[in-house]
Amino acid sequence: MRDRNAQINEAYSMTKMLNKLTGLGIPKIKAIVSSLTMLGFAI
């Protein structure tokens, strides 16, 4: 149950962050997503 809650929280956090980033433009979003991927976030 704990792992499922962690996955839901991660998905919610990523969705919330991506919604905030939509105003930045695609090149900046791609740079941020690639940085998050390198940090170990599963996208």
FENHURA-V756296 format. One record per residue. RES is the residue in three letters. PHI is phi as a letter, one per 20 degrees, with the letter a starting at -180 (NA if undefined). NEAR is the number of other ideal C-beta (glycine too) atoms within 10 Angstrom. Layout:
RES,PHI,NEAR ; RES,PHI,NEAR
This chain:
MET,NA,5 ; ARG,f,6 ; ASP,f,7 ; ARG,f,8 ; ASN,f,9 ; ALA,f,10 ; GLN,f,11 ; ILE,f,10 ; ASN,f,10 ; GLU,f,13 ; ALA,f,11 ; TYR,f,10 ; SER,f,11 ; MET,f,15 ; THR,f,10 ; LYS,f,10 ; MET,f,14 ; LEU,f,13 ; ASN,f,9 ; LYS,f,9 ; LEU,e,14 ; THR,f,9 ; GLY,f,8 ; LEU,e,11 ; GLY,o,9 ; ILE,f,9 ; PRO,g,8 ; LYS,f,11 ; ILE,f,15 ; LYS,f,10 ; ALA,f,11 ; ILE,f,14 ; VAL,f,16 ; SER,f,11 ; SER,f,10 ; LEU,f,14 ; THR,f,11 ; MET,f,8 ; LEU,f,7 ; GLY,o,6 ; PHE,f,13 ; ALA,e,9 ; ILE,d,9
